Amino acid sequence: MATAEEGVIGVFDSGFGGLTVLRALVARLPRYDYFYLGDSARAPYGGRSLQVVHSFTREAVEFLFEAGCPLVVLACNTASAQALRTLQQRHLPAHRPDRRILGVVRPSAEALAGLPPGAIPGLTQPSLASGTVAVLGTAGTVASGSYALELAKLAPCLRLVQQACPLWVPLVEAGETSGPGVDFFLHKYLDPLFARPDPPARVLLGCTHYPLLWPGIRAIVPPAVDVIAQGELVAERLADWLGRHPEMEQRLSRNASRRYATTDDPSWFAAQGEPIMRTTIAVDKVRLPPWRASE
C-alpha cells in the first residue's frame, strides 16, 4: 500500500458511519488532509468484547500511524469508550510518544452538558446544570460507562439515561435507513425514553451511524428536545484543540486531499459513502495486520 503524505489527519470508524464526522471535519477544517479508514469487514464493534475492541482499534490506529498520520480521531464511539484511554495512557507513551489519538466521548459529553469546547470541570458552569439527558449508543458504549464518568465530572447534577440500540448499526450498514421496519426499531428504543416521568431534555446520538437515521429519529423525538449529532460538534472541538496545540497543528499537511480505505469491498463502501460525503470517492481495500511491539 502506498503511504499517505506525512501530516495527514487519520479518521477511524468501525464502518462507514464515521463519514458523518469526516464530512463535518472537511466542512469546518477544509485545508487539512484526511485519511479515513473504515473497518467494515469486522463491523459492528458494539457487541464485541472489550479485549477485541481494544485489539481492533490498536491495529487501526497503528495502520494510520504507519500511513503518515501524526493525529488520529476515533470517530467510533465504541472504540473511543473502550480503547481510547488505554491507548492514550499506555500505548502512546511506550510506542508512539510523538503521536496523538483523540476520541468523541469527551467532546460529546461536553456538548451534552451544554459546556463550551475545552471546558474545565468545576470552573465552567453548564447551561443545563440539572435535569435529564440521554445517550443513545451501542451496547459496548453503554456498558463502558464512559459517558457516565465524563458527565459526573463535567455536570454532576445532570441525570443521565443511557439506551443501547443494538440493531441500529446493522440496519444502517445494510442500507436500511427508512421505512416501516426501520421505524419499528426506532420506536423500540426511543419510546421508553419519553415514557419516563423525567424525559430527557437533550439526546445525544452516541454512534456515528445514527445520524443516517436522522429523519426517523427527529420525527419521533418531541420537537422541544435537542437532538445532538456528533459530526459538527467534533469538528468544532477539533478546531479548538488544534488552536491549543500548535505543536501538532504545525505538523499537519494542507493540500485539501482526502483518502478512503476499507477492510471490506471498496465498491460497496464507495456506494455507501458517496451519499454521505456528497461527492465521488475512490476507496482502497486494505488489511489491518496484527500489531506487535517488536514490529
Secondary structure, 3 states (H helix, E strand, C coil): CCCCCCCCEEEEECCCCCHHHHHHHHHHCCCCCEEEEECHHHCCCCCCCHHHHHHHHHHHHHHHHHCCCCEEEECCHHHHHHCHHHHHHHHHHHHCCCCEEECCHHHHHHHHCCCCCCCCCCCCCCCCCCEEEEEEECHHHHHHCHHHHHHHHHCCCEEEEEEECCCHHHHHHCCCCCCHHHHHHHHHHHHHHHCCCCCCCEEEECCCCHHHHHHHHHHHCCCCCEEECHHHHHHHHHHHHHHHCHHHHCCCCCCCCEEEEECCCHHHHHHHHHHHHCCCCCEEECCCCCCCCCC
